[in-house]
């Protein structure tokens, strides 16, 4: 295995570098020296290990072997450890969060037992149970099932998840760097416009030119324009090296260079269908007599058609407009109109080719020649026929997907090797770039080229804190305002990702996703938090380095995947919120015993709640459908907004948990005789059997109230903002869990075999119904809270609310420009200026 430097090669030598770059177009090779500024990957005097010679032969010298080859360097770069996923970070933080609380609860329980002078065995058992009861047992299965459901839903959209924790990370993505060719665009050249002479070439100066565009709805040329396009279409069919063949399954298979195929397909469409091209070529008067193929020196292709032996003969010339126009007899006014039309097409990112023809009145016996200087027939006075406007058009639905991503607070950035003007035009059409709203730094940095990046790349493998201040300032502006990176090499892609991770999000670092298809995209895919490889065009190396594979290469699919990632994260958070709510009322009886309150909840009952009911309800949250405004909020940044942060603690421990504890104690003291026992006998022991039965009845009421309180917490936690009246209870698995909780609670009360192990007893009907008060009160209070914050949200007074315009915050802040310091606004509506959430909001 070696990379080589071309010393000599035949004219027109071409190589296929798709294994490295993912680009299917053949690339020419020559032996001439390149400029020092040309990157090795773009040097046309180098050939790389792993690529294929398509045409010609060469004499070369080896300049790199093994790990020193371009492919070897890529292999070395992706052998580093992968970036830790946001889910791993969140779970690690949550474990520490719960560990602190659990240890604190265990120490308090230990102190209580010591104060009560309990036996060592009883003390250890009670303390251990108090410790383990604080652990949310259902979290791990909930995480796994949530990720499995999300990945299954994404698979239906042709998004294959290779690393399952990437699903949750995808929901946190704030910047999406996407390749253009084949991802945002179709990946195939298409003729979008025919420019024709409606009254003939001689009348261009008077009547001008007419442009025929594809219809927006059908993407076809209008049938009524077929007559005016007939001449330019016929010339496009005859002067063409592409062919239409039948595949093994009988489908049409177009072969040839992408540009030739585009012209042939469009011309056949105008002339009547795919087979019309072959029909036209087979006509005797259109027989191909001679051909000069396209080459890089001429930049045109010429064909001669007609009937040999005295019949009508004509030549067709097609190629770069400036070259073709040199052979045409065109008046200055007409030439100016043609050039004006060419500029209009090029401003729309079209590749423009011109076509012309002329009659050959005295053809030679045999046509000869390869260029104007040695042809034995006239190459002048051609009649201008028309222009072809060719482009790789955006995929259907991409413009809508970009708007959806923007509204969700995800910045979409185009990263392409194309010319800046082409990239800018496509970016405008698919809503990535809005030039009309840009000013200041936003306008200057909206499109950045590879030449600019070469001056700003870090000295080492990644950005460090020792970067030059001017580079830091430049990159801060770049990551804030850039919408297009053009003329970039795959090596630049990794630098771009690193820059967003280092300087994005006000210096905190963006969560970045990157698409790629070539071998040399692998380092960038590995660097990004979410690497997305193309399933159709992508190489195996790119797929191996990626976390997600787009099986249909469609950008719209991955944007839908972001919703699944956010839903997964939201459901995990809801599961945690629910699970932690019961910990306060479970712990309160321990504290109350210090002041002589009879035992209200046993360890067995705590375990019955945690393992018997809560774990299944927590798992059921994995099946929770999305709220109506899930994609209307900005992405959750794992460094600012944790899955389990102080806001979760406030909600679960200080709000719902306190409400549950209050309800439980109210119901506990509804049991006749319990207040007297507390005042006279405290925590026991109790001499009378009736007193012992009263205390057991109190425990049962406390347990039953807590079960109903947990159901109320579960119902309340199903939405963060949306009212239950509009959301209802769509999760069937969660509804089944509610039924199971109620059934198990009633079995514990009315079935004798449950009484001894769990210290419960029969309850009269009034004590069974009264705890429904807890269920009702908690749900009603939560509905009032949600209504208040929805109102604050609408008024824009809530710092952590679902702002329907919050998703546009990133874009809006970028369009307004930035100050001289290069600071940027993230548009994150979920955090206040100090990076914290308002209480319970």
N, C-alpha and C positions, 0 to 999 in steps of 0.2 A: 504493500500500500504506500502510495507516494503522491505528493502534489508536484506538478512539473511546470517549468517555464518553456513556452513555445519559442523555439529558435527559427523554425521554418514551418510553414503550413500552406496547403493549397488554397487557392482563392475560394472564398465562400465557405470555409470550414465552419461548422456549427456544432455546439455541444448542448446536451440536455442537463441543465443544473437543477432540475426540479427536485431531485433528492435532497439538495441542500437548501434551496430557496423556496420551494413550493410553487414557483412560477413555471407554467408549462410551456411558455414560449421559448423556442430555440435561441441560443445566444451565439453570435459570431465570434470567431477567434482570429487573431493575427499575430505576427511576430514583432511588431513595432513596440518600442518602449512606451510606457505610460507615464503620465505626469506623477510626480511624487505625492500629490494630494489625493490621487485616486485610491480608494480602499482596495485591499487585495481581492475582496469578494466581487468587485466590479471590474477588475483588471482583465482586459480581453486577451492578454498574452499569457494568462495562467490557466491551467486545467487542474481540476481537483479530484482527489481520490473519492470514489463513490459516484462519479458522474459518467455520462456516456457520450461518445462522439457519434453524432448523427450523420455528419456529412464531411467528406474530405479526410486528409491524413496529415500528420505533422511529425517533425523531428523535435524532440524536447530534451531538456536536462532536468534531472531530479533536484528539487531544492528543499524538500521536506519529506520525512518519513515517519511512520508510526504515530506517536502522540504529538509529533510536531506538525502533522498535517492539519488542515483546517477542520476536518471531521474529527481528528484526534483531540484537538483542543476543545471542541464542543463536548465530546464525550467526557473529558476531564472536568469541564465546568459544571456538568450536571450530576457529578458524583458527590457533590456536597450535600449535607443534610437539608431536608426540605424545611420550608418555613412553617413554624408552628401555627396551626389553624386557630381561628378566633374561638371555635368551640372548645378546643383544648385549653386555651387561656381562660375562658369563662368558667369551665368546670373546675379548673385548678383554683380560681379565685373563690368559687362557691364552696369548695371543700374547706378552704381556710376559714371562710366566713362561718360555716356551720360548726367547724371544729372549735372555734373560740366560744360560740354560744353553748355548744354541748358541754364543753369542759366547765364553763361557768355554772351551768345548771347542775352538773354533777357535784361541783364543790358546794353549792348551796344545799343540795339534797343531803350531802354528807354532813354538813354542819347541823342541819335539822335533826338528823338521826343521832348525832352526837349529843345535841341538847336534850333529846328525848331519852338518852341513855339506852338506846336499842342495843340488841346483841350484835356482835361483830358480823355474824352470818346475815342477819337481817339488814344491817347497814350496808354491807357489800352488795347484796342482792338489790336493794332499793336504789343505791347510787348507780350501779351498773345499768339498771333498767331506765333510770332517769337520763343517763348519758345516751343510751342507744335510742331512746324514744325521740330524741331531737334530730335524728338522722332521717332524711326523707327517703324511705326505702324504695319508693316508686320512681326515683329520678333516673337511674340507669336504664331500666326498661323503657321508660318514657322517651329518653334520648334516642335509644336505638330504634324504637318503633316509629318515632317522628321522622327520623332520617330515612328509614325504609319507605315510609308512605310518601315522603317528598320525592325521593329518588324514583319511586314507581310512577308517580304523576309526571315527573320530568321525562321519564322514558317514553311515556305516551306522546310527548311532544318532540320525540327524536333527540332528546338530550340524555346521553349516557353518562352516569356518574361513576367514575372509577375509584375515587376516594370519598367515602360516604360522608365524612365530616365537612367536605367542601360544600355540601348543600347549605348548611347554616352560614358558612363564610360567604357564600354567594349573596345571601340576604343582607350582609353588612357592606357589600361593595359600594364604594362612593365614587370610584373612577373606573370606567370601562374603556380600555384601549383596544380598538378593533382594527384589524387589517381591512383594507378596502376590497381588493380583488377576491371574488368568490364568497365573501362574507356579507359585506354591505351591498355589493354588486353581484350580478349573475355570474361573473367569471367568464363570459363569452362576448366577443365583439358583435355588435348589432348595428346595422344601418338604421339610424333614426330619422334621417332627412335625405330627400332627393332635392337637389337644386337644379331646375330645368329651364330651358329657354322656350317659353310658350309660343313665341312667334318666330322661332329660329334664331340662330346665332347672329345673323345679320341685323336683327332688330333689337338686340340687347340694349343698344344705346338709347333707343326710343321707348321700348316697352318694358325694359328691365328683365329681371329674373323672377321666377316663382319658386317658392319653397314648399315642398309637400312633407308634412310631418306625420308620424304615426298618431293614430287616435289614442287619447288617454285611456278610455275605457277598455277597448279591445286590443290595444297595442298593435293594430294592423294599419296598413296604409288605406286611406279611403278609396272605395271602389270607383267613385266618380273621377278620381285623379289618375286612374290607370292609363288613360289615353295620353295624357300629357307626360307621363313617366315612361312610356313605351320605348322611346329611343334610348334614354339613358340606361334603362333596364336591359335592353337587348345588347348594348355595348358591354354592360357589366357581365352578362352571361358569356359572351364570346371571348372577351379578353379576361380570362379567368383560369387559374390553375387548379381550382378546387373541383371536387367531384361529389356526386351523390351516388352512394351505393346502398345496397340492402344488407342489413345485419342478418345474423343467423336466424333471428326470430322474425324477420320480415320487416322490421322497423327501418326508417330512413337513417342513414349514417353519412354525415357530411365529413369529407376528408380534405385536408389541405391546410394552408396557413390560416389562422383565425380571421385575418382581414379579408382574404379571398373568400372564405366560407361565408362571412357576413354579407359581402356584396352579392354572392351567388344566391343565397337564401332570400335576400330582399328582392333581387331582380326576378327570381322565379315566382315570388309571391305576387308581384305586380303583373307578371305575364300569364298567370293562371294557375299556378301550383307547382309543387316540387318537380314534377316530370316535364314541365314546360321548358326548362333549361336544356335538357337532353334533346327534346324535340327541335328546338331552335338550332342547336349545334349540328344536328344530323341533316338539316336541310342542305341541298347541294350548293346553293348560293352562299352558304355560311361556312363552307369547308375551311378548316385551318390549313393555310399554305405555308406559313412561316411564323416563327416566334422568337423574340428576344426576351428571355426571362428577366425578372426584376433582379437587380444587384445593387449593392450599397453605393457604387460609384455613379451609375446612371440615375437611380431612384425612380425608375419608371419601367413599365412592361409594355411591349409592343407585340401585337398579333396582326397577321394579314390573312384575310379571308376572301373567298370568291371561287369562281370556277376556272380552273386552269384551261389554257388553250383558247384564249380569246374572250372569255366571259368577263363579267364585271368583277373587279378586284378593289377591295378597300382595306385600309389600315386603321387600327384602333390603338390609341395610346392612352395609358392609364398610369398615374403615379402622383408624386408630390406636386401640388398645384404650381409652385414656382417653376419647376422643371417643365411641366406640361405646357404652361402658358408660353414658354420660350419658343415652342414649336407651332403656336397658334397664330393665325392672322386675325388679330382683334384690334379694334379701334381703341384709342386711349380712354374715351368715355366708357365704353363697354368694359374695358379692363378694370377701370376704377370701380365699376358696379360689381364686377365679379370679386374683386379683392375685398370690397366692403361686405359682401355676403360671406366670404370666407372668414373674415374677422368675427362676424356675428356667430358663426358656428363654433369657431375656436374659443370664443368667450363662454360658450356653453359646454366646454370641455370635450368638444368633438374632435376626433382625428379626421382631417379633411383630405380627400383624394379627388383629383380632377380627372376627367376623361374626355377625349377628343377623337375625331375620326376624319379621314379624308379619302377621296377616290384616287386610285392609281390608274391613270389612263393608259400608260404605256409600260406595263409590267415587264421586268426582265424575264428571261427564260427560267432563271433560278435565282431566288432571293438569297442574299448573303449579307453578312455584317453583324456586328455586336454593339456598335455605338455610332453616333452621327457621322463620324469621320470616315468610317469604312463601309457604310451601307451602299448598296448599288441601286437604291431606290430613294426617292425624295423624302426627307424628314423635315418638312416645312409646310406652312400654309394649312395646318390642320384646322378643322372647324370645331370650335368649342361645343361640347355636348351637355356637360353638367358637372355637378359636384356630388360627392357622397359624404354625408355627415355620419361618422362612425363613433360609437362609444361602447363601453361596457356599462350597461344601464343598471341603475339601482334595482335591487330585488323588490318585488311587490310586498308591501307591508312594512318595509324597513323604516320609512319616514314616520309611520305611526308608532313603531316600536321605539324610535328615538324620542319622540314626544312623550311616550309612556315612561321611558327611563328618566327623562328630564323632570317630569312631574313627580317622580318618586325620589328626586334628589340625587340621581346618579348622573354624573358628568360623562358623556360619551365623547371619546377622543379618537379621531381617525389617524392611524399610523400606516403610512404607505410609502412605497418606493416611487410612486408616480410624480410627475411634474407638479409643482405647487399650484399652477393655474387649473390643471385638471382636478386635483384634489379639492381645491377651493370650490369649484363649480359643483362637484358631486356633493360636497359637504353642505352647500347651500340647499340643494334639492332634497336632501334627506333630513333637514332641520338640525344638523350638527352646528352649522355656522350661520349666524345672522349678521352679515356685514353692516347692514343699514343701521344697526343699533349700537355699533362699536365706536369707542372713542378712546383717546389716550393710550395707556399701556395695553388695554384690551384689544385695540386695533393693531398695535405694533406686534403683539405676541400671539395674535389669533392663528397665524400660520407660521410655523417654524421649520426651517429646512435642515437637512443633514449637515450642510456646510457650517451652519451656525452651531450645531451640536458638537461638531468636531473641536471647536474652540473651548467648549465647556465641559468636556468629559472629565471625570475624576482621575487623578493620577494613579490611584490604586484600583482594586477590584470593585470598590463601592465608595459611596460618599462618606467622608469622615467629618469630624468637628473642626478639622484644620484646613478645610477648603478656603481658598482666597475669598475675601469678603465680596469682591465684585461678582464672583461666580455664584455665591450664595444668593446675593440680591437678584441676579439674573434668573436663577432657577426658581426662586420664590414667585417671581412674576410669570415665569413660563408655566409652572404647574397650576397657577391660578387662572391664567387667561387662555392658554393654548387650546385650540380645538382641532387643529390639524398639524401633524408632523409629516412633512413631505420630503421626498428624495432621501429617505433614511435607509440605512442598511440594517440587516437583522441584529448586528451588534449594538446599534443604537437603541433597539427595543428594550434591551436589558437596562441600559442607562436610564431610559425614560421611566421605566417601572421603579427603579431605585430612587429616582428624583421625587416621584410622587410619594413613595414610602418615607422619604426623609423630610421633604419640605412641604408636602401637602397638608391640608386640614389645619392651617395655622401652625405648622411646625410639629403637629402631633403625628402626622403621617396618614396618608389615605390608605384605605383598603382597596387594593388594585386587582382588577381582572385583566388578563391579556389573551388575545387570540393569536394563533400561529398555525402554520402548516408545514413549514420546511424544517430540515434537520437543524439549521442554524437559528431557528426560533426557539429551540429547546431551552437554552439558558434563560430566556425571558419568561417562558412558560413556568420554569422551575422557580424563578425569582418571585413571580406574582403570587399573591395569596390564593388566587384562583386562576390556574392555567387552563385555557380552553382550546382544544385542538380541533381541526376540521376532520370530519369522518370520511368525506369523499376525496378531498384533495390532499389531506394531510398525510405526512410520512409516518411510519411506525415509530420512529424516534420521537417525533413531536407528540404522538399519542401517549407514548410511555411516560413522557415528562409531564403530561397534562393531568389535571384533576378531573376534568370534564371533557367529553368528546361530543361535538355537534354532529350527529349522524347525517343531517341534511344540509350542513354548512349554512344554516339560516340564522342570522342574527336575531330575528324576532323570537326564535325559540328560547334563546338564552335569557332574553328579557323576561319572558314568561317564567323562566326558572328562578329569577330573582324573587318573584312573588312567592314561590314555594319555599325558598330559603327564609324569607321573612316570616311566613306562616309557621315554619318549623321553629324559629326562634321565639315567636310570640307564644306558641303553644307550650314550649318549655318553660317560659317565664310564668305563664298562667298556672302550669302544674306546680311550680315552686311556690307561687303565691298561695295556692290552695293548701298545699301540704304543710306549710309553716304556720297556717292560721291556728291550728289546733294545739300548738305547742304551749301557748300562754294558758288556756284553760286547763291543760294537762298538768302544768307546773304549779298553778295557783293553789291547789289543795295542799301541796307540800309546804308552802309558805304559811297558809292559813293554820296548819296544825301547830305552828309555833305559838299562836295566840289562843290555842285551845279549841279551835273549830274541829268537830269530828271529821274523820277521814271521809272525803267526798268522792275520791276516785282511786281505785286500786291499780297497782302495776298491771295486773291481768287485764283490766278494762282498757288501760292505755294501749297495751299490745293488741287487744281485740279491735280497737279503733284504727291503730296504725297499720297492722298487717291484715286484719280481716276486712276492712272497708276502704281506708284511705288509699292504699297502694293501688287498688283497681280503678278507683276514680282518677287518681293521678295519671295512670297509664292511658285512661280513656281520653285525656286531653290531646293525645297524639292525633286523634281523629277529628279534632275541632276544625270546622271550616273557617275561612277568613272573615274578618269584619269588613264592613263596606268601605272603610277608608284605610285599609292596610297599605295600599300603594300610594297614599296621599301624603305620607310622612317621609321625612328625610331618613336615610339609613342610620341604623344604630352603630355608633362607633364603639368597639369593644373596650377601648381605653377610657372612654368617657362614661358610657352607659353600660353597666354590667348586667348580666342576666340576673344576678342577685346582688344588688347594691343596697345602700342605706334606704333607698326608696321602697325596696321590697320589704326590708325589715320594718319600716314604719307602717306600711300597709298591713303586713301579716301580724306583726307582734303588737303594734301600738294602736291599731285601728280595728280590723276585723277580729283579731284575737281578743282584744279588750271587750268588744261588743259581745263576743261569745262567752267570755268569762262572766260578764255582768248578768247575762241571761241565765247562765248555768247556776250562779249563786242565787238569783231570784227564785228560780224553780226549786233549787235545793231546799231553801228555807220555807217553801210552800208545803213541805211535808209536815203534817201535824206533829208536834212534840219535839222537833229538832232544835228549836231555839232554846227550849228548857234544858235539853240534854247538854247543849253547848255551855249554857250559863252555869249548870250545876255539876256536870261530870267531865266536861272538856273532851279530851281525846280518849277517855276510858282508863282502865277497863270498865265494862258495864256489867253490873250484877244482874239486872233484870233482863229476861229474855225479850220482853216487849221493847226495851230500850235498844237492844242489839238489833231487833227486827226493824225498828224505826231508822236506825243508822244505815242498815242495808238498803232500806227503801230510799233513803236520801241518796245513797251512792247510785242506785239504779236510775233515779230521776236525773241526777247530774250527768250520768253516762248517756241517757236517752236525749237529754237536751243538747249535749255536745254533738251527738250524731246528727240531730236536726240542724244544729248550727253549722256543721261541716257541709251539709247539703246546701244550706243557704250560701255559704262561702263559695262552694263550687259553682252554684248558679250565678253568683255575682261575678266571679272571676272569668266567666266565659267571654265577657267583653270588657274592654278598657274604657271605652267611651260610649259605644252604641247602646241604646236602650234595649232592654229585654223585650219590650213590646214589639219593636221592629225586628229584632234579631231572633226572638223565640228560643227554642231549644232544638237546634237542627242536628245535634250530635247524638245519634242513636246509641252509640256505645256508652256515652256519658249518661244518657237516660237509663240505660240498663244498670249502670253502676248505682244510680240513685235508688232504683227499685231493690237492688241487692242490699244496699245499706239499710234501707227501711226494713226489709225482710229479716236481716240478721239482727237488727236492733229489737224487733218485736219478738223474734225467737228467743233472744236473750232474756226477755221479760216474761214471756208466757210459757216457755218450755222448761220443765223442771230440771232436765239434764244439764242445762246451761247455768243453773243457779249456783251450785257449789263451786265449780272451777272459776267462775267469773264474779262471784260474790254479788249476784243480782237476785231479785225476787219479783213476785207478782205486784203489779201496780193497779190501783183502781182506775177506772176510765178517765176520771177528771185529771189525774196526774199524767196520763198518757196524752191527753189532748192539750193540756196547758202549755207544754213545751213547744207546741206549734207557734206560740208567741215569738220564740226566738227565730224560727224560720222566717216568719212574716216581717218582723222588725228589721232584721239584718238586710233582707232584700230591699225593703222600702227605703232604708237609709242609704243604701248603695245607689238606688235609682235616683234619689235626690242629689247625691254627690255627682253622679254622671251628668245629670241635667245642668247642674251649676257649672261644671267645667265645659260642657258643650256650649253653654251661653258665653263663658269667658273666651272660649276658642273663637266663636263667631265675632266677638268684639276685639279679638287680637290682644287680650290682656293676660293670656295664659302662656307662660314660657315653655312649658312642656305639653303642648297640645297638638292635635293633628291639624296642621294648617294646610288647607287645600292648595295654597300657593307655595308651601314650604319647599316642595320639590324643585321649584324654579329658583330657589334661593341661590344655589351655586351659580347658575347661569346668569341670574340677574346681577349678582354682585360682580361677576367677571365683566359684564357688559358695561358697567358703570365706570370701569377703570380702577386704578389703585393709586395710592399716594406714592411719593418718591421713595419711601422706605421699602417698597415692595411688599407691604403687608397685604393680605387678602382676606376676604370674608368667606367662610364656608357655607353660609346660608343654613346652618344647622338649627332648626327651630326646636330641637329637643334639649338644647342646653342653653343656659343663660351665659352671661359674660364670664362668669367665674367657672364655667364648665359643670355646674351643678343643676339638678332638677328642683323646681319648686315642689313643696311638700304635697304629696298625694295627687299631684296634677297629672 
